[in-house]
Amino acid sequence: MTQANKLQGAPLVVVELDAGLVVTAWNELAARVFAVASADAVGRSVVDLLPVDGGAETWRARLTDAGGLYVWSIDRDGAALQF
């Protein structure tokens, strides 16, 4: 069982990616927050689903710098918080 499976019902967005930046897990809260059903997200590139400046290079850098685990949150005013 993957970490994402353990966190499926957690009160936080969980998105799990493979080495190619393809979504392998997308929990219920991710579906609500990003308005994309899990069935539509799994198997797609995170670069397409959650675009960031710099595309795939930025995603890879974030994950590499964070040791493979990138955690962020948005406060009630919509400002991004990185841990």
N, C-alpha and C positions, 0 to 999 in steps of 0.2 A: 504494500500500500504506500503510495507516494505521500509526501507532506501535503500536497494540494488536496488529495482525497480526504485526509484527516481533517482538513480545514474547510470542507465543502459547505458546511452550515455556519461557519464562523461569521461574526459580525464585522468582517473586513473583506476587502476585495482581494481575491487570490487568483493570480494568473501565473501558470507554470509554462515555461518555454523549453524547447529542446535546443541543442547546440546550433541549429540553423535558424533560431528565432521564430520557430513555428509553435503556436499555442498547443500545449498538450493537456491543459486543464484550465477551466474558467468557471469559477464558482457562481452561486446564485446571486450574490451581491454584485459581482462584476457584471453579470447580465443586466441587473437593474441600473447600475451606475452608468454603464457605457451603452445601454439600450441595444445590446447585441446578445442574442440567446447563446447559451453554451454550445448548442449543436451547430450554430453558425460561426462561432469563434474557433473552436477546436479544429486544428488542421490548417488554419490560416496564419499568415505572417503577422507578428505583432507590429511590424513596421506599417502595415496597411491598416490594422485595427486601431492602433494608438500611435499615430504619427508624431514624431518629434523632429526638431531641427537637426539635420545631419543624418536622418534616417537610420539605416542599419548600423552604420559606424557608431553613432551615438548610443544606440541600444547595447552594442557589444562592449563599448568602453564603460558604460555604467555597470554592466554585469561583471566585467573583468575587474574593475576597480573595487567592486563590492564583494568579490570572492564568489560570484555566482548568485548572490541573493541581494536583490535591490528592493528596498522598502521605502515607500513614500506615502504621505497622507496629505489631505487637503483640509485646512481648517474651515470653520463655518463661514468665513468671508471668501473662500475660494482660493486662498493663497497656498501654494504648494509648500509642504514641509518635508525635508529629507532627513532620514535617520542614518 
